[in-house]
Amino acid sequence: MGLQPAALLGSPTTLWRAPFQTVASGSAGFALNGAWRLLLLGDGSPTRHLELLSGLPLEVDVIAMAAEPADQPGAPVEINELQGPLLRRQVWLRCGDMTLAWAESWWNQAAAERHLQQRDQPIWRSLTVDRAELFREVDGLAQVEADWLEQRFGRTGPYWSRNYRFFRNGQPLTVIREVFSPQLERWLGPAVADGAPDDRLQQVSRVAANST
């Protein structure tokens, strides 16, 4: 799998980030409704979730896959656990004509050669082709924005985002960040639960700001 020259998009701007301790303990995102909490903080496969919600197979539009130095601005700190040299892959996740998510992932280049043989296949399918055991750990919950997200989603932001790691045999295999389209509210309902949601989100934002 040779690396083709391609332009990676800049990571979205983070407007708010939950403190890591609240994500690890499962107490982050309390202002979200139950369905969105499960999507963002659960350890299930987003590929499977998007297919079940839409009733359509998930397709991957690869934006770019390119070598990248470590310590890139905006990258999750967990990429420091991966051995270099690193590769970053960015994709749109689409069901039919509906773009429901954007994702980027970081890999050791040798690991990418082994696991990403089919570039347009969802990562979950690539990693489980031999029914190999994987462990997913959600590390971050955030709200983000970017002009190119708004253009592709056709909806204004901010957008809900999460990042997580896949482990195999106790070792981190890849770090993944996903950003979800508000179009998912068609099936999941409004992301923020009823009952003074703005005040609760502002309270979490102040906690996040004070923790940095």
N, CA, C and O of each residue as an XYZ file, in Angstrom:
848
protein
N       0.855     -1.199      0.000
C       0.000      0.000      0.000
C       0.883      1.239      0.000
O       1.307      1.695      1.062
N       1.164      1.788     -1.176
C       1.994      2.971     -1.247
C       1.221      4.201     -0.830
O       0.011      4.279     -1.046
N       1.908      5.168     -0.231
C       1.261      6.400      0.185
C       1.175      7.348     -1.003
O       2.192      7.690     -1.607
N      -0.030      7.767     -1.333
C      -0.229      8.687     -2.434
C      -0.273     10.124     -1.917
O      -0.882     10.384     -0.879
N       0.371     11.072     -2.633
C       0.296     12.467     -2.198
C      -1.159     12.914     -2.144
O      -1.903     12.734     -3.108
N      -1.556     13.481     -1.048
C      -2.941     13.929     -0.879
C      -2.964     14.999      0.192
O      -2.118     15.024      1.085
N      -3.944     15.882      0.090
C      -4.037     16.994      1.025
C      -4.920     16.609      2.200
O      -6.124     16.406      2.042
N      -4.317     16.510      3.374
C      -5.083     16.293      4.589
C      -5.780     17.592      4.985
O      -5.216     18.677      4.842
N      -7.003     17.475      5.481
C      -7.703     18.629      6.018
C      -7.144     18.956      7.400
O      -6.700     18.063      8.122
N      -7.165     20.224      7.761
C      -6.795     20.583      9.117
C      -7.834     20.065     10.097
O      -9.025     20.038      9.788
N      -7.390     19.656     11.271
C      -8.348     19.168     12.261
C      -9.350     20.264     12.606
O      -8.986     21.440     12.604
N     -10.609     19.912     12.904
C     -11.606     20.937     13.258
C     -11.194     21.720     14.496
O     -10.421     21.241     15.326
N     -11.720     22.925     14.602
C     -11.475     23.765     15.776
C     -12.314     23.261     16.947
O     -13.525     23.082     16.818
N     -11.674     23.036     18.077
C     -12.384     22.570     19.266
C     -12.943     23.764     20.031
O     -12.195     24.651     20.440
N     -14.259     23.783     20.221
C     -14.929     24.856     20.954
C     -15.075     24.518     22.432
O     -15.039     25.401     23.288
N     -15.239     23.233     22.719
C     -15.428     22.761     24.087
C     -14.953     21.325     24.169
O     -15.166     20.537     23.248
N     -14.309     20.988     25.271
C     -13.834     19.625     25.470
C     -14.144     19.198     26.895
O     -13.876     19.940     27.839
N     -14.704     18.014     27.055
C     -14.981     17.500     28.391
C     -13.668     17.136     29.081
O     -12.758     16.625     28.428
N     -13.551     17.386     30.373
C     -12.354     16.943     31.101
C     -12.186     15.434     30.960
O     -13.159     14.681     31.013
N     -10.952     15.008     30.781
C     -10.689     13.579     30.566
C     -11.266     12.721     31.681
O     -11.789     11.636     31.427
N     -11.171     13.210     32.931
C     -11.633     12.408     34.070
C     -13.117     12.077     33.946
O     -13.542     10.984     34.319
N     -13.919     13.029     33.415
C     -15.355     12.776     33.296
C     -15.655     11.783     32.185
O     -16.617     11.021     32.277
N     -14.833     11.785     31.125
C     -15.020     10.813     30.048
C     -14.659      9.415     30.547
O     -15.386      8.451     30.304
N     -13.521      9.317     31.252
C     -13.065      8.024     31.750
C     -14.040      7.422     32.750
O     -14.214      6.205     32.803
N     -14.679      8.283     33.547
C     -15.604      7.785     34.568
C     -17.011      7.551     34.031
O     -17.850      6.969     34.718
N     -17.270      8.003     32.805
C     -18.593      7.841     32.227
C     -19.577      8.925     32.618
O     -20.771      8.804     32.342
N     -19.097      9.986     33.257
C     -20.002     11.039     33.705
C     -20.047     12.228     32.749
O     -20.770     13.189     33.011
N     -19.295     12.189     31.648
C     -19.316     13.287     30.678
C     -20.615     13.275     29.884
O     -21.287     12.248     29.781
N     -20.956     14.430     29.327
C     -22.098     14.505     28.431
C     -23.439     14.314     29.084
O     -24.361     13.802     28.449
N     -23.584     14.716     30.354
C     -24.855     14.475     31.041
C     -25.987     15.308     30.470
O     -27.153     15.011     30.731
N     -25.675     16.360     29.685
C     -26.731     17.161     29.075
C     -27.228     16.555     27.766
O     -28.218     17.025     27.205
N     -26.555     15.520     27.276
C     -26.986     14.853     26.056
C     -28.152     13.918     26.341
O     -28.280     13.389     27.445
N     -29.010     13.716     25.328
C     -30.057     12.722     25.530
C     -29.443     11.321     25.454
O     -28.306     11.152     25.013
N     -30.211     10.328     25.890
C     -29.661      8.994     26.046
C     -29.097      8.397     24.776
O     -28.032      7.781     24.809
N     -29.790      8.567     23.644
C     -29.330      7.975     22.390
C     -27.992      8.561     21.955
O     -27.112      7.834     21.493
N     -27.840      9.883     22.103
C     -26.573     10.521     21.736
C     -25.457     10.128     22.695
O     -24.312      9.969     22.272
N     -25.767      9.969     23.969
C     -24.737      9.525     24.919
C     -24.219      8.147     24.548
O     -23.016      7.894     24.610
N     -25.127      7.252     24.160
C     -24.713      5.917     23.750
C     -23.831      5.968     22.511
O     -22.826      5.262     22.432
N     -24.202      6.801     21.544
C     -23.422      6.919     20.319
C     -22.027      7.470     20.594
O     -21.034      6.956     20.080
N     -21.961      8.530     21.417
C     -20.696      9.238     21.612
C     -19.793      8.601     22.657
O     -18.570      8.659     22.530
N     -20.370      7.997     23.682
C     -19.562      7.489     24.784
C     -19.584      5.970     24.917
O     -18.837      5.407     25.716
N     -20.433      5.305     24.141
C     -20.480      3.851     24.193
C     -19.325      3.228     23.429
O     -18.634      3.905     22.668
N     -19.120      1.919     23.640
C     -18.006      1.238     22.992
C     -18.454      0.384     21.809
O     -17.754     -0.543     21.401
N     -19.637      0.707     21.261
C     -20.117     -0.017     20.091
C     -19.513      0.531     18.808
O     -18.831      1.556     18.818
N     -19.770     -0.165     17.696
C     -19.229      0.221     16.401
C     -20.083      1.313     15.755
O     -21.267      1.088     15.506
N     -19.510      2.496     15.477
C     -20.291      3.531     14.790
C     -20.684      3.100     13.382
O     -21.729      3.510     12.877
N     -19.851      2.275     12.744
C     -20.208      1.754     11.428
C     -21.546      1.017     11.491
O     -22.438      1.251     10.676
N     -21.665      0.141     12.454
C     -22.898     -0.633     12.624
C     -24.059      0.273     13.022
O     -25.173      0.111     12.524
N     -23.802      1.225     13.917
C     -24.856      2.130     14.360
C     -25.421      2.938     13.189
O     -26.638      3.063     13.055
N     -24.549      3.483     12.347
C     -25.012      4.312     11.232
C     -25.799      3.481     10.224
O     -26.775      3.960      9.647
N     -25.375      2.239     10.014
C     -26.122      1.378      9.096
C     -27.492      1.025      9.657
O     -28.480      1.006      8.923
N     -27.555      0.744     10.963
C     -28.832      0.399     11.573
C     -29.794      1.582     11.563
O     -30.991      1.409     11.335
N     -29.277      2.777     11.808
C     -30.134      3.962     11.845
C     -30.673      4.307     10.463
O     -31.858      4.602     10.309
N     -29.805      4.271      9.465
C     -30.195      4.700      8.124
C     -30.859      3.602      7.315
O     -31.612      3.885      6.382
N     -30.584      2.332      7.668
C     -31.080      1.225      6.876
C     -30.317      1.017      5.584
O     -30.769      0.293      4.697
N     -29.146      1.659      5.475
C     -28.330      1.581      4.262
C     -26.908      1.160      4.615
O     -26.449      1.429      5.725
N     -26.198      0.504      3.690
C     -24.807      0.151      3.961
C     -23.936      1.398      4.062
O     -24.160      2.390      3.369
N     -22.943      1.329      4.935
C     -22.036      2.458      5.097
C     -20.949      2.402      4.039
O     -20.365      1.349      3.780
N     -20.687      3.550      3.432
C     -19.632      3.672      2.427
C     -18.626      4.716      2.892
O     -18.971      5.678      3.577
N     -17.383      4.503      2.505
C     -16.286      5.370      2.932
C     -15.755      6.146      1.740
O     -15.364      5.554      0.735
N     -15.739      7.470      1.847
C     -15.084      8.324      0.862
C     -13.756      8.772      1.465
O     -13.736      9.591      2.383
N     -12.649      8.240      0.953
C     -11.336      8.579      1.485
C     -10.940      9.974      1.013
O     -10.927     10.258     -0.185
N     -10.618     10.834      1.967
C     -10.152     12.181      1.655
C      -8.657     12.156      1.395
O      -8.188     12.642      0.365
N      -7.913     11.588      2.331
C      -6.461     11.543      2.208
C      -5.895     10.536      3.180
O      -6.506     10.221      4.201
N      -4.726     10.036      2.852
C      -3.996      9.126      3.709
C      -2.526      9.444      3.470
O      -1.991      9.180      2.393
N      -1.884     10.009      4.476
C      -0.543     10.524      4.250
C       0.310     10.423      5.500
O      -0.197     10.426      6.622
N       1.619     10.332      5.287
C       2.559     10.328      6.400
C       2.481     11.654      7.134
O       2.259     12.701      6.526
N       2.663     11.600      8.442
C       2.547     12.805      9.257
C       3.513     12.749     10.438
O       3.631     11.715     11.095
N       4.204     13.858     10.710
C       5.063     13.898     11.899
C       4.234     13.827     13.171
O       3.039     14.123     13.155
N       4.859     13.440     14.261
C       4.184     13.424     15.560
C       3.968     14.859     16.051
O       4.514     15.813     15.497
N       3.142     14.983     17.124
C       2.909     16.270     17.787
C       2.288     17.300     16.860
O       2.666     18.471     16.894
N       1.349     16.884     16.039
C       0.660     17.819     15.171
C      -0.371     18.621     15.970
O      -1.034     18.063     16.844
N      -0.519     19.924     15.685
C      -1.504     20.738     16.406
C      -2.910     20.168     16.249
O      -3.334     19.808     15.151
N      -3.621     20.094     17.372
C      -5.003     19.633     17.336
C      -5.182     18.141     17.409
O      -6.315     17.670     17.514
N      -4.101     17.370     17.358
C      -4.219     15.911     17.419
C      -4.444     15.468     18.855
O      -3.926     16.098     19.777
N      -5.202     14.402     19.065
C      -5.371     13.873     20.426
C      -4.019     13.505     21.037
O      -3.133     13.005     20.343
N      -3.870     13.753     22.326
C      -2.586     13.484     22.985
C      -2.263     11.994     22.953
O      -1.098     11.617     23.081
N      -3.270     11.143     22.785
C      -3.048      9.707     22.801
C      -2.200      9.219     21.634
O      -1.694      8.097     21.676
N      -2.028     10.041     20.583
C      -1.187      9.580     19.474
C       0.267      9.437     19.912
O       1.052      8.770     19.239
N       0.633     10.061     21.041
C       1.995      9.919     21.536
C       2.296      8.492     21.988
O       3.457      8.131     22.177
N       1.249      7.679     22.163
C       1.446      6.285     22.549
C       1.742      5.387     21.352
O       2.117      4.227     21.524
N       1.575      5.918     20.136
C       1.840      5.130     18.934
C       3.304      5.279     18.529
O       3.878      6.362     18.648
N       3.889      4.219     18.063
C       5.260      4.271     17.588
C       5.306      4.873     16.190
O       4.502      4.519     15.328
N       6.246      5.778     15.970
C       6.421      6.363     14.657
C       7.169      5.409     13.734
O       7.692      4.383     14.169
N       7.209      5.766     12.449
C       6.581      6.919     11.801
C       5.063      6.765     11.726
O       4.541      5.652     11.661
N       4.364      7.907     11.737
C       2.908      7.906     11.789
C       2.291      8.199     10.426
O       2.893      8.833      9.559
N       1.074      7.714     10.280
C       0.257      7.993      9.111
C      -1.106      8.469      9.600
O      -1.629      7.964     10.594
N      -1.678      9.444      8.895
C      -3.034      9.908      9.234
C      -3.960      9.662      8.047
O      -3.605      9.919      6.897
N      -5.144      9.162      8.351
C      -6.157      8.851      7.335
C      -7.417      9.634      7.663
O      -7.852      9.658      8.814
N      -8.011     10.280      6.653
C      -9.241     11.035      6.841
C     -10.293     10.548      5.854
O      -9.996     10.295      4.687
N     -11.531     10.418      6.339
C     -12.608      9.890      5.501
C     -13.927     10.573      5.830
O     -14.108     11.125      6.915
N     -14.842     10.523      4.871
C     -16.253     10.808      5.101
C     -16.971      9.474      5.222
O     -16.660      8.532      4.493
N     -17.932      9.386      6.141
C     -18.742      8.178      6.308
C     -20.142      8.483      5.795
O     -20.823      9.383      6.287
N     -20.549      7.718      4.806
C     -21.772      8.041      4.076
C     -22.676      6.813      3.996
O     -22.210      5.691      3.797
N     -23.996      7.055      4.159
C     -25.013      6.036      3.924
C     -25.917      6.559      2.816
O     -26.674      7.507      3.023
N     -25.839      5.944      1.642
C     -26.547      6.497      0.498
C     -25.979      7.858      0.163
O     -24.763      8.016      0.045
N     -26.860      8.857      0.006
C     -26.383     10.209     -0.283
C     -26.269     11.070      0.974
O     -26.083     12.283      0.879
N     -26.378     10.450      2.150
C     -26.299     11.176      3.420
C     -24.914     11.022      4.044
O     -24.524      9.920      4.429
N     -24.175     12.122      4.144
C     -22.899     12.091      4.851
C     -23.185     12.270      6.333
O     -23.623     13.337      6.764
N     -22.937     11.225      7.109
C     -23.345     11.213      8.515
C     -22.188     11.440      9.485
O     -22.419     11.711     10.663
N     -20.949     11.334      9.008
C     -19.819     11.541      9.919
C     -18.549     11.790      9.120
O     -18.448     11.433      7.946
N     -17.597     12.403      9.780
C     -16.227     12.559      9.282
C     -15.307     11.921     10.309
O     -15.580     11.982     11.508
N     -14.234     11.317      9.859
C     -13.332     10.669     10.806
C     -11.887     10.803     10.342
O     -11.596     10.854      9.147
N     -10.993     10.860     11.324
C      -9.568     10.775     11.030
C      -8.942      9.815     12.030
O      -9.384      9.704     13.174
N      -7.909      9.126     11.576
C      -7.247      8.145     12.427
C      -5.746      8.219     12.235
O      -5.247      8.558     11.161
N      -5.038      7.891     13.312
C      -3.576      7.894     13.310
C      -3.083      6.469     13.509
O      -3.635      5.713     14.309
N      -2.036      6.112     12.769
C      -1.505      4.758     12.769
C       0.018      4.781     12.717
O       0.620      5.710     12.179
N       0.622      3.759     13.276
C       1.989      3.444     12.887
C       1.928      3.000     11.430
O       1.018      2.263     11.051
N       2.881      3.436     10.609
C       2.781      3.161      9.174
C       2.801      1.672      8.867
O       2.082      1.220      7.976
N       3.615      0.896      9.592
C       3.645     -0.549      9.354
C       2.305     -1.184      9.705
O       1.849     -2.092      9.010
N       1.663     -0.708     10.792
C       0.345     -1.228     11.173
C      -0.692     -0.885     10.111
O      -1.569     -1.695      9.812
N      -0.595      0.316      9.539
C      -1.525      0.701      8.479
C      -1.361     -0.197      7.261
O      -2.345     -0.566      6.619
N      -0.124     -0.547      6.943
C       0.117     -1.446      5.811
C      -0.579     -2.793      6.029
O      -1.096     -3.389      5.083
N      -0.590     -3.265      7.263
C      -1.195     -4.564      7.569
C      -2.718     -4.502      7.598
O      -3.390     -5.413      7.113
N      -3.263     -3.428      8.165
C      -4.692     -3.414      8.481
C      -5.555     -2.608      7.517
O      -6.777     -2.762      7.532
N      -4.975     -1.766      6.690
C      -5.764     -0.923      5.790
C      -5.500     -1.287      4.341
O      -5.247     -0.414      3.510
N      -5.558     -2.567      4.042
C      -5.324     -3.022      2.680
C      -6.371     -2.453      1.720
O      -6.054     -2.070      0.594
N      -7.621     -2.405      2.181
C      -8.694     -1.834      1.362
C      -9.021     -0.449      1.909
O      -9.670     -0.320      2.948
N      -8.577      0.565      1.218
C      -8.652      1.921      1.750
C     -10.077      2.414      1.925
O     -10.342      3.245      2.793
N     -11.009      1.907      1.103
C     -12.390      2.392      1.175
C     -13.267      1.514      2.052
O     -14.493      1.576      1.957
N     -12.663      0.704      2.899
C     -13.424     -0.139      3.821
C     -13.394      0.466      5.214
O     -12.348      0.956      5.639
N     -14.522      0.449      5.948
C     -14.511      0.976      7.316
C     -13.460      0.270      8.169
O     -13.217     -0.926      8.007
N     -12.834      1.029      9.089
C     -11.764      0.487      9.916
C     -12.232     -0.729     10.700
O     -11.504     -1.715     10.815
N     -13.455     -0.661     11.244
C     -13.953     -1.769     12.059
C     -13.957     -3.071     11.265
O     -13.587     -4.121     11.790
N     -14.375     -3.004     10.002
C     -14.402     -4.217      9.181
C     -12.982     -4.699      8.885
O     -12.723     -5.902      8.880
N     -12.070     -3.769      8.639
C     -10.686     -4.153      8.358
C     -10.052     -4.850      9.552
O      -9.323     -5.828      9.389
N     -10.327     -4.349     10.750
C      -9.674     -4.875     11.942
C     -10.298     -6.176     12.434
O      -9.665     -6.923     13.180
N     -11.518     -6.449     12.029
C     -12.199     -7.645     12.530
C     -12.401     -8.698     11.447
O     -13.199     -9.620     11.617
N     -11.686     -8.564     10.341
C     -11.870     -9.499      9.238
C     -11.576    -10.928      9.663
O     -12.208    -11.852      9.150
N     -10.642    -11.144     10.579
C     -10.312    -12.478     11.082
C     -10.929    -12.742     12.458
O     -10.504    -13.646     13.178
N     -11.942    -11.935     12.810
C     -12.603    -12.044     14.115
C     -11.606    -11.900     15.262
O     -11.729    -12.543     16.305
N     -10.619    -11.039     15.039
C      -9.618    -10.787     16.078
C     -10.222     -9.908     17.159
O     -11.043     -9.037     16.874
N      -9.817    -10.137     18.393
C     -10.378     -9.411     19.525
C      -9.800     -8.003     19.597
O      -8.595     -7.803     19.438
N     -10.675     -7.033     19.840
C     -10.280     -5.636     19.974
C     -10.924     -5.046     21.220
O     -11.975     -5.501     21.670
N     -10.271     -4.022     21.771
C     -10.834     -3.285     22.897
C     -10.861     -1.815     22.526
O      -9.850     -1.260     22.096
N     -12.032     -1.172     22.692
C     -12.187      0.240     22.369
C     -12.294      1.030     23.667
O     -13.065      0.669     24.556
N     -11.515      2.115     23.776
C     -11.572      2.969     24.956
C     -11.804      4.405     24.524
O     -10.970      4.999     23.840
N     -12.951      4.968     24.928
C     -13.291      6.347     24.580
C     -12.513      7.295     25.494
O     -12.570      7.177     26.718
N     -11.784      8.237     24.885
C     -10.910      9.140     25.633
C     -11.384     10.589     25.647
O     -11.010     11.344     26.545
N     -12.198     10.996     24.674
C     -12.538     12.406     24.587
C     -13.921     12.655     24.030
O     -14.409     11.901     23.187
N     -14.550     13.715     24.503
C     -15.842     14.205     24.025
C     -15.696     15.700     23.829
O     -15.174     16.396     24.700
N     -16.156     16.202     22.685
C     -15.939     17.620     22.376
C     -17.019     18.128     21.444
O     -17.770     17.353     20.851
N     -17.084     19.450     21.325
C     -17.841     20.115     20.278
C     -16.846     20.858     19.403
O     -15.950     21.535     19.908
N     -17.005     20.730     18.081
C     -16.039     21.293     17.143
C     -16.775     22.016     16.020
O     -17.994     21.916     15.879
N     -15.992     22.750     15.223
C     -16.554     23.388     14.044
C     -15.480     23.499     12.971
O     -14.286     23.509     13.270
N     -15.921     23.582     11.714
C     -15.041     23.808     10.571
C     -15.922     24.149      9.380
O     -17.002     23.580      9.222
N     -15.467     25.072      8.542
C     -16.255     25.457      7.376
C     -16.513     24.271      6.454
O     -17.600     24.132      5.894
N     -15.496     23.416      6.303
C     -15.642     22.293      5.378
C     -16.593     21.226      5.925
O     -17.202     20.491      5.148
N     -16.731     21.132      7.257
C     -17.743     20.244      7.828
C     -19.149     20.765      7.502
O     -20.031     19.999      7.114
N     -19.338     22.065      7.665
C     -20.650     22.656      7.386
C     -21.017     22.480      5.917
O     -22.173     22.211      5.587
N     -20.031     22.632      5.038
C     -20.302     22.496      3.612
C     -20.728     21.076      3.260
O     -21.666     20.881      2.487
N     -20.046     20.091      3.821
C     -20.353     18.700      3.475
C     -21.621     18.203      4.189
O     -22.453     17.532      3.578
N     -21.762     18.527      5.463
C     -22.943     18.082      6.207
C     -24.214     18.808      5.775
O     -25.316     18.272      5.889
N     -24.046     20.033      5.279
C     -25.219     20.823      4.926
C     -25.988     21.302      6.135
O     -27.156     21.672      6.024
N     -25.345     21.298      7.293
C     -25.943     21.740      8.554
C     -24.923     22.600      9.292
O     -23.720     22.345      9.229
N     -25.407     23.607      9.984
C     -24.505     24.454     10.755
C     -24.057     23.737     12.030
O     -24.756     22.870     12.552
N     -22.876     24.120     12.515
C     -22.352     23.535     13.745
C     -22.822     24.314     14.960
O     -23.715     25.154     14.854
N     -22.224     24.040     16.117
C     -21.108     23.107     16.315
C     -21.546     21.653     16.204
O     -22.736     21.340     16.220
N     -20.537     20.757     16.088
C     -20.791     19.339     15.882
C     -20.198     18.533     17.033
O     -19.152     18.886     17.578
N     -20.872     17.456     17.392
C     -20.378     16.593     18.451
C     -19.281     15.678     17.924
O     -19.384     15.113     16.835
N     -18.240     15.549     18.719
C     -17.064     14.783     18.335
C     -16.601     13.923     19.498
O     -16.835     14.249     20.662
N     -15.947     12.829     19.169
C     -15.316     12.007     20.194
C     -14.008     11.452     19.643
O     -13.819     11.398     18.428
N     -13.114     11.045     20.521
C     -11.928     10.320     20.084
C     -11.714      9.120     20.997
O     -12.046      9.151     22.182
N     -11.154      8.070     20.420
C     -10.969      6.825     21.159
C      -9.788      6.061     20.578
O      -9.263      6.399     19.517
N      -9.384      5.022     21.303
C      -8.304      4.153     20.864
C      -8.811      2.726     20.710
O      -9.706      2.290     21.435
N      -8.231      2.009     19.762
C      -8.374      0.567     19.676
C      -7.114     -0.071     20.245
O      -5.995      0.334     19.933
N      -7.325     -1.081     21.088
C      -6.212     -1.845     21.641
C      -6.299     -3.287     21.145
O      -7.389     -3.836     20.980
N      -5.154     -3.877     20.914
C      -5.069     -5.308     20.633
C      -3.928     -5.881     21.452
O      -2.803     -5.383     21.403
N      -4.227     -6.934     22.208
C      -3.224     -7.541     23.097
C      -2.627     -6.517     24.057
O      -1.438     -6.566     24.371
N      -3.465     -5.589     24.521
C      -3.047     -4.605     25.504
C      -2.261     -3.442     24.952
O      -1.849     -2.569     25.717
N      -2.034     -3.396     23.638
C      -1.246     -2.331     23.031
C      -2.131     -1.452     22.147
O      -2.983     -1.968     21.423
N      -1.934     -0.099     22.197
C      -2.729      0.774     21.336
C      -2.419      0.531     19.866
O      -1.257      0.510     19.461
N      -3.460      0.349     19.079
C      -3.300      0.067     17.654
C      -3.526      1.305     16.795
O      -2.799      1.540     15.830
N      -4.543      2.102     17.150
C      -4.847      3.314     16.399
C      -5.614      4.279     17.290
O      -6.263      3.868     18.251
N      -5.535      5.560     16.966
C      -6.308      6.614     17.626
C      -7.259      7.183     16.580
O      -6.840      7.534     15.478
N      -8.533      7.271     16.928
C      -9.559      7.687     15.970
C     -10.358      8.858     16.535
O     -10.744      8.860     17.704
N     -10.597      9.853     15.685
C     -11.509     10.947     16.040
C     -12.656     10.936     15.041
O     -12.443     10.808     13.835
N     -13.882     11.072     15.559
C     -15.075     11.112     14.730
C     -15.878     12.372     15.027
O     -15.959     12.816     16.172
N     -16.470     12.939     13.982
C     -17.369     14.086     14.114
C     -18.675     13.700     13.436
O     -18.673     13.232     12.298
N     -19.798     13.896     14.139
C     -21.084     13.415     13.656
C     -21.969     14.556     13.149
O     -21.994     15.647     13.719
N     -22.684     14.277     12.078
C     -23.583     15.252     11.485
C     -24.849     15.419     12.317
O     -25.367     14.439     12.854
N     -25.359     16.661     12.432
C     -26.647     16.864     13.104
C     -27.797     16.151     12.408
O     -28.884     16.035     12.973
N     -27.569     15.672     11.185
C     -28.619     14.935     10.478
C     -29.029     13.677     11.237
O     -30.114     13.141     11.013
N     -28.160     13.205     12.136
C     -28.501     12.033     12.940
C     -29.677     12.297     13.877
O     -30.293     11.357     14.381
N     -29.995     13.585     14.116
C     -31.158     13.897     14.945
C     -32.447     13.375     14.320
O     -33.460     13.232     15.006
N     -32.411     13.094     13.038
C     -33.577     12.509     12.356
C     -33.994     11.205     13.027
O     -35.182     10.888     13.084
N     -33.021     10.447     13.536
C     -33.314      9.163     14.178
C     -33.107      9.200     15.693
O     -33.801      8.509     16.439
N     -32.150     10.010     16.137
C     -31.799     10.018     17.553
C     -32.511     11.093     18.357
O     -32.469     11.079     19.587
N     -33.168     12.032     17.669
C     -33.754     13.165     18.367
C     -32.702     14.236     18.631
O     -31.530     14.040     18.310
N     -33.105     15.368     19.211
C     -32.156     16.441     19.518
C     -31.023     15.930     20.400
O     -31.242     15.136     21.315
N     -29.805     16.398     20.110
C     -28.651     15.912     20.866
C     -28.726     16.311     22.333
O     -28.386     15.523     23.215
N     -29.168     17.527     22.589
C     -29.230     18.024     23.962
C     -30.616     17.769     24.524
O     -31.623     18.120     23.910
N     -30.656     17.159     25.692
C     -31.926     16.798     26.308
C     -32.716     18.038     26.707
O     -32.144     19.109     26.912
N     -34.036     17.885     26.815
C     -34.891     18.984     27.258
C     -34.627     19.301     28.732
O     -34.140     18.460     29.488
N     -34.960     20.527     29.115
C     -34.839     20.906     30.523
C     -33.575     21.688     30.810
O     -32.628     21.146     31.380
N     -33.545     22.958     30.424
C     -32.415     23.854     30.695
C     -31.082     23.277     30.245
O     -30.129     23.257     31.024
N     -30.994     22.801     28.991
C     -29.745     22.189     28.547
C     -28.605     23.190     28.420
O     -27.452     22.849     28.683
N     -28.917     24.446     28.011
C     -27.854     25.417     27.779
C     -27.074     25.698     29.056
O     -25.844     25.737     29.034
N     -27.778     25.895     30.173
C     -27.083     26.171     31.429
C     -26.178     25.012     31.818
O     -25.075     25.224     32.322
N     -26.638     23.790     31.586
C     -25.842     22.631     31.986
C     -24.599     22.511     31.115
O     -23.522     22.178     31.611
N     -24.743     22.784     29.802
C     -23.576     22.725     28.936
C     -22.584     23.826     29.281
O     -21.373     23.607     29.246
N     -23.098     25.024     29.619
C     -22.203     26.104     30.007
C     -21.460     25.755     31.284
O     -20.291     26.108     31.446
N     -22.135     25.060     32.193
C     -21.473     24.650     33.422
C     -20.337     23.684     33.106
O     -19.252     23.803     33.675
N     -20.574     22.722     32.201
C     -19.529     21.783     31.823
C     -18.394     22.530     31.124
O     -17.224     22.216     31.342
N     -18.725     23.515     30.289
C     -17.698     24.277     29.608
C     -16.793     24.990     30.599
O     -15.580     25.052     30.396
N     -17.370     25.534     31.674
C     -16.551     26.212     32.676
C     -15.645     25.212     33.397
O     -14.496     25.513     33.721
N     -16.184     24.031     33.638
C     -15.349     22.995     34.274
C     -14.195     22.638     33.370
O     -13.060     22.502     33.827
N     -14.486     22.480     32.040
C     -13.436     22.123     31.110
C     -12.374     23.211     31.044
O     -11.178     22.917     31.040
N     -12.810     24.474     30.991
C     -11.853     25.573     30.912
C     -10.980     25.644     32.155
O      -9.781     25.907     32.067
N     -11.593     25.405     33.322
C     -10.822     25.473     34.571
C      -9.860     24.312     34.724
O      -8.903     24.400     35.492
N     -10.100     23.215     34.001
C      -9.237     22.047     34.139
C      -8.027     22.097     33.231
O      -7.133     21.258     33.349
N      -7.977     23.072     32.318
C      -6.848     23.163     31.385
C      -5.777     24.086     31.935
O      -4.747     24.290     31.292
